[in-house]
Amino acid sequence: MVSESPGPGSRVPWRPRDEALRVNVGGVRRLLSAHALARFPGTRLGRLQAAASEEQARRLCDDYDAAAREFYFDRHPGFFLGLLHFYRTGHLHVLDELCVFAFGQEADYWGLGENALATCCRARYLERRVTRPRAWDEDSDTPSSVDPCPDEISDVQRELARYGAARCGRLRRRLWLTMENPGYSLPSKLFSCVSIGVVLASIAAMCIHSLPEYQA
């Protein structure tokens, strides 16, 4: 019996459409079912699931580990946990740990609009979005340093975009993520531990050399 081989004009999918999506968002790893993502094809993860090629998929994430088939996003992990709830229920709830502007920016990044907000949170979100700028104007010229502002959250995205067209951009971007984000991979955690160890060793050496018996 002769097996049929794909013709020259046929295309082999780069990954099965029904394969679960393995994602890593700020160190939080989850496996998302293709069925759940297909319910929301307009979201970033929905478009990633339906990507026709690896090149198209890479444009939707910060990095892709082909060996582990894992997509990496340098975004807020807390919002991602709320995003998982959205894919299960179809409703997004507001996070108190994020300021209203940072929450809105995260929602826009993942392809969610205000219509995705749960009815129990929509009025509160709109009220905070209106009253927060007014409070800044009345209290001070600068926002509180406790809440992450949109500029701080997008700094990482701007840094990653610098490597897009650069020479060896993919390697340089992966190296940057390894050194800057401990949750990126196991080598990132090891690098972070070594860095902390070097700092502690330097502090200990300075303290020892300050003792009288070690001074000339």
N, C-alpha and C positions, 0 to 999 in steps of 0.2 A: 504494500500500500504506500503510495507516494503522498507525503504531506505537502500541503499547499504553503508556499512561501509568499510573503507580501510582495506585490508587484512594485516596479520602480516608482510608480506614482502614488503609492499608498504611504501614509505617515503613521509611524508607531507612536502612541502617546508617551510623553516623557514621564508621566505618572498616571496610574489608574484613577479615573474620575471618582470612583467610590472609595478610594483610600482615605483613611482618617488623616487629618492635618495635624502634624506635630509642630507646636509653636513654643517659643521661649520668649516671654515678655518680661524684661528686666530681671531675669533669674527665675521667674515662675513658669514652670513647664506644664503643659497640658496637651492632651490628645483630643481633638475635636472631630466629631463624626461628620462625614460629608453630607448626610441628610439634614443635620441641624443647620449647617452653613448654607445649604441650597435653599432654605426657606427665606434667606435674606441675601439674594444675589447682588444687591447694590452696595453692601457693606464691603470694607476692605478685605476681610477674611473670606467673604463670599466670592469676591472677584479672584482672590488668591486660589481658592479651591477650584475655580473654573478656568484658571490660566492655561493657555494652550501650549506654552513653552516655558522652559526654565528661565529664559531671558525676560519674558513677560512677568513671571513670578518674582524675579529679583527686583523689579521696579516697584513692587508693592511691599517689600520688607527691607530691613536694614542689612541683613546678611542671610545666607543660606548655606547650611552644612549638607553637602550632597551625600556624604557618607552616612550621616545619621538621619538624612531626609528631614531636617529640622529647620524651621524658619525662625529667625531671630528679629525681635523688635525692641529697640531701646526706648520704651515708653513706660508710663507709670504702672507698676504691677497692681496697685490697688484698684485702679480703674479697670484693669483687665479682668479682675475677679468679678466686678460688676458687669462687665461685658459678657462673661460666661452666663450669668443669670439672664441677660437679655436674650441670648441665643436659646435658652431653655424656655423662657416665658413670653418673649416678645416685648418686654417692658424694661426700661432702664431706670434705675433709681439714683438719686443724687448722692454724692459722697461728701460728707461734711469735712473730710480731711483735705479736700481740694477747694481752692477759691473758685468762684463762679467762672472766672475767665479761663483758668486752667482746665476746669471741667469741660467748658464749652470747646476748648481747643482739642482736648482728647476726644470728645465726641465727634468733632469734625474729622479728625484724623482717621478714626475707625469707620467713618461713613455713616454716622448716625445723626439724624436731625432732631429738632425739638419734639416732633411727633412721636419719637421713640420713648420719650419720658413717660413714666407711669403717672396716672392722674393724681396720685397722692403726692407726687413731688413736683409736678409742673408749675403749680401756682407759687410754691416756695422758691423754685429756681428763677422764675421770672421776676419775683419780688427782689431776690438777692441781686440779680443782674442790674436792676434799676437803682436800688438803694446803695449798693456798694460804691460806685463812683461818686455819689453824692457825699458819702461818709468820708471818702478820701479828700474831697474838696474842702470839707468843713474842718477836718481834724489836722491834716498835714498835706504837704505837697507831694509826698511819696507814699506808696502803699506799704502796708505792714510787711515786715520781713519774715513773718511766720509762714504766710501762705506763699507757695511757689507761683511766681508770675509767669505769664505765657512766654516772655522772652527767655527765662531760665530754662523752661522745658524745651524750647525749640533750639537752644544752643547746641545740643547734641546732634540734632538733625542737620544744622548748618555745618558742623564739623564733618559729619559723614558725607555730606554732599560735596565737600571739597575734594574727596578722593574719587569721585565718580569718573571724571575724564582724565585723571592724573595717571602717570606711568605706574604700572603695577598697583593700580588703585584698589583692586579687590584685596590684595595681600596687605597693603598699608591700612586699609579700613579694618580688616580683621585683627591686625596687630594693635591698632588703636583701641578697639573694643576690648581686646584682651587685657591691655594695661589700664584702661579707664573704668571698666565695669566688672566688678568681681562676680556678678551673677551671669556673665556671658557664657562661661564654660569652666571645666575643671582646671585647665591651665590658668585661667583668670583668677580663680580662687587661690591656687598655689602661688601665683605672682603676688597677689595681695598679701598673703601670709608672709612671704619672704620679705616684702617691702616693710611690713610692720615690724618684723623681726630685726631688720637692719636698723630701723629707727630706734627701737628699744635698746639694741646693743650699743648704738652711738650714745644714747642718753646715759646708759650705765657706765660706759667708758669715761664720759665727761665727769660723772659723779665720782668715780674712783680716782681719777687724776686730780680732782680738787681736794682730796684728803691730804693732810699735812705730811703723812709718812711717805707719800708718793711724789712729793714736790722736792726738787733739788735744793 
